[in-house]
Amino acid sequence: MKSLFVLTLLCCSTVLFAQQKNDTLFYENFNSPLLNRAVWNVEVTGNTVNNEQQAYVDSAGTISITNGMLYITPVYHPGYLSNHQKKYDFLSGRINTRGKFEFTYGTATARIKMSTGAGLWPAFWALGEGKWPDCGEIDMMENVGDSSWVSHALHGPGYFGNTPLAYRYHFPAGTDVTQWHIYSVKWTPNSLTFSVDGQVTYTVTKAMTEYYGRWAYDNPKYIILNFALGGGYPKGVNKITTPYFGLPQSTVDKIKSGEAQMQVDWVLVTKN
């Protein structure tokens, strides 16, 4: 309990300090009963990438706010037909700030907790405009169902997909993804430094990316929060192909029972 109390104080002091310095570029605390569409877009997809098993929809069943928390909750919906006439058995949520808030350099942070289950793929990330991967992708936090670790990654021209610029951060004993954590990246003209709960976990320099390809981090990025299911990354870790690609029956049962969720307390972007 003491560690959670200290972590809560850290969260509050981070936000207050940023506001006192007038350093805040973006702050969302989800204290309104509905998603603020002035700053967030809800994505609707007819096709998914990476062999993911969900369609993204604009629905209160998948994206909701309760008691000042954003909930992204995948649901089982067999035979759903997307607007591209593609069938899905799962629906989920994905929101972004594209065209409403974009930034170049600064620190992007979110306080998040997640369910565990093989093939669940929640993420907090940032993407640039234009063709992928040339636009540059920053993955502040990804989890593919293993409660003991999260990953950070960069995708750009020459380093994408199974990118060499990735790192798994393993939580200390007694801690896992089902608890609240603060995930962050500090982005400068020459480096990206990832942190979990204020502890630096991984740093990538411009020189490191240029070993593989062009530095793709000098253009504006927008924030994304989403919850994918199955697909290439989870399957690469769990090796599961049935009943769904990267998604075992145990996780399907968890989704059916409403136990799979990503909760977001707040999102903050500061100048430094």
Secondary structure, DSSP 8 states (H G I E B T S, - for coil): -HHHHHHHHHHHHHHHHHHHTT-EEEEE---SSS--TTT-EE---SS-STT--EEE---TTTEEEETTEEEE--EEEEEEE-TTS-EEEEEE-EEE-TTT--BSSEEEEEEEEE---TTEEEEEEEEESSSTTTT-EEEEEE--S-TTEEEEEEEBTTB-SS-SSEEEEE--TT--TTS-EEEEEEEETTEEEEEETTEEEEEEEHHHHHTTS----SS-EEEEEEEEESSHHHHHHH---SSBTTB-HHHHHHHHTT---EEEEEEEEE--
